[in-house]
Amino acid sequence: MRKVDVAAGLLFAAFGAGVVVEAASIPPMIGQAYGPGFFPSLVGGGLVVAGLIIALRGLFTAPEAVAEGAGRPAPTATRPYWGALAWLVAGLVVIIRAFEAIGFVPLLGIYLAGFMLLLGVRPVQAVVLGFLLTLGVYFLFVRLLLVPLPAGLLQPLLG
């Protein structure tokens, strides 16, 4: 059992449950199927599920192996993700500056695909997932929730 994972998972689950309770107290909008508490409820529910998964994995995972004679866990190979961090920050600056001109789909598709590439996802998978997820979010916001997002360069196609 890994106590840290169990504790962190339960903390996330409790926080998510608090978000769901608070989101339920937000009054609905008249004439709308989805009110202002919809997305906080989704996020809170996701935190509850993720927290419970983390806690259960920690509960059923053996503790780390101890290095011989050292009395501390054996070192594991880690990969520095400085490029991904730089992409994350620089990409947000570019998104803020070019959001209206370039548009949501091309800008966020490239941003997401590039971020996945830097995290080690295979190139074809990163590009396909990046753009499919971006298109899904775009149509969710624009068609279902009626939130206007700039189409930018793709205005003739997405119009």
Backbone as CSV, one residue per row, in Angstrom:
resi,resn,N_x,N_y,N_z,CA_x,CA_y,CA_z,C_x,C_y,C_z
1,MET,0.844,-1.182,0.000,0.000,0.000,0.000,0.887,1.241,0.000
2,ARG,0.518,2.203,-0.826,1.224,3.487,-0.847,0.323,4.525,-0.198
3,LYS,0.661,4.897,1.014,-0.181,5.789,1.803,-0.328,7.170,1.165
4,VAL,0.735,7.654,0.526,0.682,8.975,-0.095,-0.353,9.000,-1.217
5,ASP,-0.385,7.946,-2.035,-1.355,7.892,-3.124,-2.783,7.773,-2.594
6,VAL,-2.959,6.981,-1.557,-4.294,6.837,-0.965,-4.760,8.184,-0.414
7,ALA,-3.896,8.866,0.320,-4.256,10.158,0.905,-4.525,11.203,-0.177
8,ALA,-3.653,11.261,-1.191,-3.846,12.241,-2.270,-5.120,11.950,-3.042
9,GLY,-5.373,10.684,-3.321,-6.584,10.315,-4.046,-7.844,10.679,-3.285
10,LEU,-7.848,10.407,-1.996,-9.014,10.753,-1.191,-9.185,12.266,-1.074
11,LEU,-8.078,12.993,-1.029,-8.144,14.454,-0.999,-8.746,14.996,-2.290
12,PHE,-8.293,14.472,-3.444,-8.862,14.884,-4.730,-10.354,14.554,-4.798
13,ALA,-10.723,13.363,-4.350,-12.129,12.956,-4.384,-12.983,13.864,-3.494
14,ALA,-12.486,14.200,-2.322,-13.223,15.083,-1.421,-13.364,16.478,-2.020
15,PHE,-12.285,16.977,-2.633,-12.351,18.285,-3.281,-13.361,18.265,-4.424
16,GLY,-13.334,17.199,-5.231,-14.288,17.068,-6.338,-15.717,17.013,-5.845
17,ALA,-15.954,16.295,-4.738,-17.301,16.231,-4.172,-17.754,17.611,-3.708
18,GLY,-16.836,18.379,-3.143,-17.167,19.746,-2.744,-17.523,20.619,-3.936
19,VAL,-16.815,20.448,-5.030,-17.117,21.206,-6.248,-18.505,20.842,-6.766
20,VAL,-18.833,19.551,-6.760,-20.149,19.108,-7.234,-21.258,19.693,-6.354
21,VAL,-21.064,19.686,-5.041,-22.067,20.231,-4.123,-22.251,21.726,-4.360
22,GLU,-21.143,22.450,-4.503,-21.242,23.891,-4.753,-21.871,24.189,-6.106
23,ALA,-21.538,23.394,-7.131,-22.098,23.610,-8.468,-23.598,23.369,-8.471
24,ALA,-24.064,22.449,-7.640,-25.497,22.174,-7.563,-26.270,23.351,-6.975
25,SER,-25.593,24.203,-6.215,-26.269,25.346,-5.608,-26.352,26.556,-6.542
26,ILE,-25.720,26.485,-7.699,-25.786,27.589,-8.663,-27.151,27.550,-9.344
27,PRO,-27.876,28.658,-9.333,-29.213,28.634,-9.934,-29.140,28.447,-11.458
28,PRO,-30.076,27.661,-12.017,-30.061,27.427,-13.472,-30.513,28.666,-14.237
29,MET,-30.138,28.712,-15.503,-30.573,29.802,-16.375,-31.917,29.432,-16.982
30,ILE,-32.788,30.382,-17.092,-34.123,30.136,-17.625,-34.018,29.848,-19.126
31,GLY,-34.643,28.773,-19.552,-34.681,28.429,-20.970,-33.448,27.715,-21.489
32,GLN,-32.520,27.369,-20.619,-31.301,26.685,-21.037,-31.280,25.280,-20.453
33,ALA,-30.899,24.318,-21.294,-30.789,22.943,-20.809,-29.550,22.780,-19.931
34,TYR,-28.503,23.551,-20.205,-27.261,23.472,-19.437,-27.049,24.799,-18.751
35,GLY,-27.007,24.770,-17.434,-26.823,25.994,-16.675,-25.367,26.242,-16.350
36,PRO,-25.087,27.294,-15.592,-23.713,27.637,-15.250,-23.037,26.625,-14.325
37,GLY,-23.781,25.731,-13.720,-23.187,24.721,-12.862,-22.821,23.434,-13.580
38,PHE,-23.096,23.370,-14.901,-22.862,22.133,-15.648,-21.383,21.763,-15.709
39,PHE,-20.538,22.680,-16.162,-19.114,22.363,-16.290,-18.428,22.170,-14.942
40,PRO,-18.708,22.988,-13.937,-18.118,22.674,-12.629,-18.526,21.296,-12.109
41,SER,-19.758,20.877,-12.402,-20.189,19.537,-11.988,-19.399,18.462,-12.718
42,LEU,-19.152,18.669,-14.015,-18.342,17.710,-14.772,-16.927,17.627,-14.226
43,VAL,-16.339,18.771,-13.950,-14.974,18.792,-13.419,-14.935,18.141,-12.040
44,GLY,-15.890,18.474,-11.198,-15.944,17.868,-9.866,-16.143,16.369,-9.934
45,GLY,-17.020,15.913,-10.821,-17.219,14.480,-10.993,-15.959,13.792,-11.486
46,GLY,-15.249,14.454,-12.405,-13.981,13.905,-12.891,-12.949,13.815,-11.779
47,LEU,-12.909,14.815,-10.906,-11.985,14.776,-9.776,-12.332,13.649,-8.803
48,VAL,-13.613,13.424,-8.587,-14.024,12.335,-7.698,-13.578,10.999,-8.279
49,VAL,-13.862,10.783,-9.565,-13.497,9.511,-10.209,-11.983,9.331,-10.213
50,ALA,-11.254,10.370,-10.639,-9.790,10.270,-10.694,-9.200,10.063,-9.305
51,GLY,-9.719,10.769,-8.320,-9.230,10.612,-6.961,-9.456,9.208,-6.423
52,LEU,-10.615,8.652,-6.725,-10.879,7.284,-6.267,-9.987,6.274,-6.984
53,ILE,-9.714,6.499,-8.258,-8.804,5.608,-8.991,-7.402,5.673,-8.385
54,ILE,-6.927,6.885,-8.102,-5.597,7.047,-7.499,-5.548,6.360,-6.138
55,ALA,-6.591,6.565,-5.334,-6.620,5.955,-4.002,-6.646,4.436,-4.092
56,LEU,-7.441,3.883,-4.990,-7.516,2.424,-5.114,-6.207,1.838,-5.637
57,ARG,-5.582,2.511,-6.576,-4.277,2.030,-7.061,-3.242,2.071,-5.940
58,GLY,-3.272,3.127,-5.167,-2.345,3.218,-4.044,-2.607,2.164,-2.998
59,LEU,-3.871,1.817,-2.822,-4.242,0.806,-1.838,-3.757,-0.579,-2.239
60,PHE,-3.778,-0.868,-3.533,-3.418,-2.208,-4.000,-2.045,-2.284,-4.651
61,THR,-1.217,-1.245,-4.515,0.129,-1.242,-5.077,1.135,-1.539,-3.977
62,ALA,2.106,-2.360,-4.322,3.170,-2.669,-3.367,4.068,-1.449,-3.218
63,PRO,4.649,-1.244,-2.047,5.575,-0.123,-1.884,6.814,-0.311,-2.761
64,GLU,7.514,0.802,-3.036,8.692,0.749,-3.893,9.760,-0.154,-3.293
65,ALA,10.522,-0.772,-4.187,11.639,-1.605,-3.732,12.718,-0.718,-3.125
66,VAL,13.362,-1.213,-2.079,14.406,-0.452,-1.413,15.757,-0.914,-1.943
67,ALA,16.611,0.053,-2.284,17.944,-0.278,-2.785,18.742,-0.972,-1.679
68,GLU,19.591,-1.902,-2.079,20.362,-2.680,-1.105,21.255,-1.789,-0.265
69,GLY,21.083,-1.848,1.039,21.959,-1.146,1.962,21.778,0.355,2.019
70,ALA,21.059,0.949,1.108,20.943,2.399,1.085,19.798,2.884,1.963
71,GLY,18.772,2.051,2.129,17.649,2.448,2.954,16.717,3.432,2.281
72,ARG,16.840,3.615,0.982,15.946,4.516,0.245,15.516,3.853,-1.057
73,PRO,14.465,4.365,-1.665,13.979,3.737,-2.898,15.034,3.739,-4.002
74,ALA,14.974,2.700,-4.844,15.899,2.604,-5.973,15.600,3.728,-6.964
75,PRO,16.634,4.333,-7.546,16.395,5.426,-8.493,15.712,4.901,-9.758
76,THR,14.846,5.733,-10.306,14.175,5.396,-11.555,14.572,6.409,-12.607
77,ALA,14.556,5.967,-13.849,14.908,6.879,-14.938,13.764,7.861,-15.155
78,THR,14.081,9.129,-15.173,13.078,10.154,-15.441,13.505,10.954,-16.652
79,ARG,12.532,11.449,-17.344,12.794,12.231,-18.547,12.447,13.680,-18.250
80,PRO,13.373,14.598,-18.475,13.027,16.000,-18.234,12.066,16.502,-19.313
81,TYR,11.085,17.239,-18.886,10.072,17.747,-19.805,10.142,19.270,-19.918
82,TRP,11.342,19.815,-19.968,11.503,21.264,-20.062,10.946,21.800,-21.368
83,GLY,11.092,21.038,-22.448,10.554,21.473,-23.741,9.042,21.567,-23.699
84,ALA,8.398,20.604,-23.051,6.940,20.626,-22.938,6.482,21.806,-22.084
85,LEU,7.225,22.103,-21.030,6.877,23.243,-20.191,7.024,24.551,-20.964
86,ALA,8.107,24.675,-21.721,8.311,25.880,-22.541,7.210,26.004,-23.593
87,TRP,6.839,24.870,-24.217,5.763,24.875,-25.218,4.442,25.316,-24.579
88,LEU,4.181,24.833,-23.381,2.956,25.172,-22.679,2.856,26.677,-22.444
89,VAL,3.917,27.273,-21.934,3.904,28.699,-21.612,3.928,29.546,-22.881
90,ALA,4.844,29.250,-23.806,4.946,30.027,-25.037,3.680,29.883,-25.874
91,GLY,3.108,28.682,-25.882,1.887,28.459,-26.641,0.728,29.283,-26.114
92,LEU,0.629,29.436,-24.812,-0.433,30.263,-24.247,-0.278,31.719,-24.670
93,VAL,0.950,32.203,-24.731,1.187,33.572,-25.186,0.752,33.717,-26.646
94,VAL,1.118,32.750,-27.477,0.732,32.789,-28.895,-0.790,32.716,-29.026
95,ILE,-1.419,31.855,-28.253,-2.875,31.729,-28.316,-3.551,33.045,-27.950
96,ILE,-3.071,33.710,-26.930,-3.656,34.986,-26.518,-3.524,36.022,-27.631
97,ARG,-2.372,36.037,-28.287,-2.116,37.032,-29.334,-2.818,36.730,-30.655
98,ALA,-2.937,35.452,-31.029,-3.396,35.096,-32.376,-4.730,34.376,-32.406
99,PHE,-5.453,34.349,-31.311,-6.685,33.575,-31.221,-7.721,34.006,-32.259
100,GLU,-7.970,35.289,-32.360,-8.986,35.796,-33.291,-8.575,35.604,-34.740
101,ALA,-7.334,35.889,-35.064,-6.884,35.842,-36.458,-6.768,34.420,-36.999
102,ILE,-6.176,33.525,-36.231,-5.948,32.158,-36.718,-7.156,31.278,-36.452
103,GLY,-7.797,31.440,-35.323,-8.991,30.670,-35.012,-8.717,29.561,-34.014
104,PHE,-9.795,29.071,-33.422,-9.706,28.075,-32.373,-9.160,26.745,-32.871
105,VAL,-9.725,26.209,-33.951,-9.375,24.861,-34.399,-7.921,24.751,-34.851
106,PRO,-7.446,25.594,-35.783,-6.044,25.406,-36.188,-5.054,25.686,-35.063
107,LEU,-5.308,26.722,-34.292,-4.369,27.110,-33.251,-4.308,26.073,-32.136
108,LEU,-5.458,25.654,-31.636,-5.460,24.686,-30.546,-5.095,23.290,-31.027
109,GLY,-5.406,22.954,-32.272,-5.000,21.662,-32.811,-3.485,21.535,-32.863
110,ILE,-2.822,22.566,-33.360,-1.354,22.576,-33.413,-0.770,22.581,-32.002
111,TYR,-1.354,23.375,-31.139,-0.882,23.475,-29.760,-0.964,22.126,-29.044
112,LEU,-2.105,21.470,-29.160,-2.304,20.186,-28.496,-1.424,19.100,-29.099
113,ALA,-1.337,19.049,-30.426,-0.498,18.040,-31.091,0.973,18.236,-30.718
114,GLY,1.437,19.470,-30.735,2.823,19.744,-30.364,3.127,19.375,-28.929
115,PHE,2.187,19.657,-28.045,2.377,19.316,-26.637,2.459,17.801,-26.457
116,MET,1.582,17.075,-27.153,1.623,15.612,-27.052,2.922,15.055,-27.628
117,LEU,3.410,15.645,-28.714,4.684,15.198,-29.282,5.820,15.368,-28.281
118,LEU,5.847,16.503,-27.610,6.890,16.761,-26.632,6.787,15.842,-25.408
119,LEU,5.611,15.307,-25.165,5.439,14.371,-24.057,5.698,12.929,-24.464
120,GLY,6.038,12.713,-25.740,6.434,11.388,-26.173,5.375,10.582,-26.902
121,VAL,4.263,11.198,-27.266,3.230,10.493,-28.023,3.707,10.343,-29.468
122,ARG,3.376,9.223,-30.107,3.774,9.004,-31.494,3.208,10.105,-32.384
123,PRO,3.963,10.535,-33.422,3.564,11.687,-34.235,2.175,11.577,-34.867
124,VAL,1.879,10.475,-35.519,0.567,10.361,-36.169,-0.548,10.405,-35.133
125,GLN,-0.351,9.701,-34.049,-1.349,9.677,-32.997,-1.531,11.075,-32.383
126,ALA,-0.448,11.794,-32.170,-0.527,13.135,-31.583,-1.298,14.089,-32.483
127,VAL,-1.007,14.069,-33.788,-1.671,14.985,-34.715,-3.153,14.637,-34.838
128,VAL,-3.460,13.365,-35.010,-4.861,12.955,-35.161,-5.647,13.265,-33.893
129,LEU,-5.125,12.868,-32.739,-5.823,13.136,-31.483,-5.942,14.630,-31.206
130,GLY,-4.878,15.376,-31.475,-4.902,16.810,-31.234,-6.017,17.506,-31.992
131,PHE,-6.143,17.176,-33.271,-7.159,17.850,-34.071,-8.560,17.283,-33.833
132,LEU,-8.689,15.982,-33.595,-10.014,15.427,-33.312,-10.569,15.955,-31.989
133,LEU,-9.730,16.009,-30.978,-10.175,16.552,-29.690,-10.535,18.025,-29.814
134,THR,-9.732,18.768,-30.572,-10.013,20.186,-30.763,-11.334,20.386,-31.503
135,LEU,-11.573,19.608,-32.552,-12.846,19.707,-33.277,-14.020,19.327,-32.384
136,GLY,-13.849,18.301,-31.566,-14.914,17.913,-30.646,-15.259,19.024,-29.669
137,VAL,-14.235,19.641,-29.096,-14.470,20.748,-28.160,-15.099,21.930,-28.882
138,TYR,-14.628,22.217,-30.100,-15.177,23.334,-30.871,-16.673,23.144,-31.109
139,PHE,-17.065,21.972,-31.598,-18.472,21.752,-31.881,-19.312,21.659,-30.611
140,LEU,-18.744,21.166,-29.530,-19.454,21.153,-28.256,-19.787,22.569,-27.818
141,PHE,-18.808,23.446,-27.884,-19.034,24.828,-27.452,-19.908,25.596,-28.428
142,VAL,-19.608,25.494,-29.727,-20.301,26.325,-30.709,-21.724,25.831,-30.968
143,ARG,-21.911,24.548,-31.146,-23.230,24.020,-31.524,-24.119,23.708,-30.329
144,LEU,-23.566,23.087,-29.306,-24.388,22.652,-28.185,-24.560,23.741,-27.131
145,LEU,-23.457,24.378,-26.753,-23.516,25.378,-25.684,-23.687,26.805,-26.194
146,LEU,-23.632,26.977,-27.510,-23.810,28.280,-28.154,-22.815,29.333,-27.675
147,VAL,-21.574,28.897,-27.442,-20.497,29.812,-27.067,-19.717,30.127,-28.340
148,PRO,-19.677,31.380,-28.739,-18.969,31.700,-29.988,-17.453,31.592,-29.827
149,LEU,-16.838,30.781,-30.670,-15.382,30.670,-30.732,-14.955,31.094,-32.127
150,PRO,-13.839,31.805,-32.250,-13.432,32.274,-33.564,-13.022,31.129,-34.485
151,ALA,-13.555,31.139,-35.710,-13.189,30.139,-36.698,-11.906,30.534,-37.413
152,GLY,-11.599,31.825,-37.458,-10.355,32.307,-38.049,-10.174,31.876,-39.477
153,LEU,-9.073,31.189,-39.766,-8.731,30.768,-41.123,-9.739,29.757,-41.684
154,LEU,-10.431,29.052,-40.824,-11.382,28.024,-41.265,-12.817,28.538,-41.339
155,GLN,-13.002,29.848,-41.361,-14.349,30.437,-41.413,-15.176,29.883,-42.575
156,PRO,-14.608,29.730,-43.789,-15.447,29.190,-44.878,-15.903,27.751,-44.620
157,LEU,-15.127,26.963,-43.898,-15.482,25.563,-43.656,-16.391,25.374,-42.449
158,LEU,-16.118,26.102,-41.376,-16.850,25.912,-40.129,-18.029,26.850,-39.974
159,GLY,-17.999,27.953,-40.701,-18.988,29.003,-40.700,-20.179,28.763,-39.934
